[in-house]
Amino acid sequence: MNVETKDLPIAENEVNISSVEQAREKEMPARSPRRKNARTIRAMLMIGLCVLLLVVTGLAVFGFTRSARLQAKIDEQNKQLTAQSEQLQTKESEKDALQQQNDTLKSEKDTLQKEKDTLKKEADALRSQIALKKQQQQGNVQAAPQKPAITVAAPSNGSRPLVALTFDDGPGPYTERLLDILKEQGVKATFFMLGNRISRYPDLVKRMEAEGHTLGNHSYDHAYLSGKSSATVSANLENCNKQIRNLVGHNAAVVRFPYGAADQTAKNAAAAVDMPVIYWSVDTLDWKYRNVDSILNISFGKSGIRDGSIVLMHDIHKSTVDAMPEMIKRLKAQNYQFVTVPELLTLRRGGMVPGKVYGSAYP
């Protein structure tokens, strides 16, 4: 039977509608939560994207701002570095200019020092000469007689090698025996004597002179004279010369300063008393080893005696005197001619210049 709803009462219609909605809700129980969740997720995603966009925008703005600040800071530092570099360049230029001025001043100072040294040497030489002349005028120093002419026996064939044997620090207890050996062998030598020892052996000094040996000055007391004043050096040499002069009537012919130490002042002092300065070319080291074999090995070794040598020895050592017979024998076997230092320099150098240094006379 058909019942028209429009004719039903309103309350009945409401019941029917509510039943329909309930039926629909029963038919779609699972679909409504899904839609709700999807809307929630979309909303959350949109919120997340907005937040992310805000964060990225903020970071970008922050990064740009920081980058701009850093760039400004870098630019400022670059300006400072540039300014510092310019200051350094200016200082370097000033330094170079100062260095050039310093070099110029140093060069001028060196030139002035050389001129000063030259003037000092000349003044020392003049003072030495004046002091000596003053002493001579006062009678404290007798003017030395003219030295006897140096006579030299010509080599037998004109080509014999020459050697000058020299002895320092004497006279001493072994000097007499040495003179006996030299006389027996027909050998002439040069003796560089100490003034404070000459008075102990006056007869030996006279014998040296009589037998044709050359008398040399080795200072009065073996003092180190380099660096000393002109007056000190001159007085020391004069004290030794006085001892020699009192015995043989003239000064020493040559001088050898102790330890071979002679500065320009010492050379000037030697020149003032007409003495050349003599060194050596062969040091036998007899003062060190005091052994006959060592003396001979050095004398005849690779750097030993050759034509024109001046040989350094000391007659205050027994071993040196003991070595003489064998040394002379070997040299004679090699056809050497034995000469004094003045003879050697006369033959090979045409003579000696006062104050000049000679260490050998090699051909």
Protein Blocks (a to p, Z undefined) as FASTA:
>chain_A
ZZdfklpcfklmmmmmmmmmmmmmmmmmmlmmmmmmmmmmmmmmmmmmmmmmmmmmmmmm
mmmmmmmmmmmmmmmmmmmmmmmmmmmmmmmmmmmmmmmmmmmmmmmmmmmmmmmmmmmm
mmmmmmmmmmmmmmmmnopaccddddddddddddfklpaccdddddehiacfklmmmmmm
mmmnopacdddddfklmmmmmmlmmmmmmnopacddebjnopafehpafklmmmmmmmmm
mmmmmmnopacfbdcdehhiacfklmmmmmmnopacdddfbdghlmmnopaklmmmmmmm
mklccehiacdddfkbfklmmmmmmmmmmmmmnopacddfklmmmmmnopacehiacfbd
cZZ
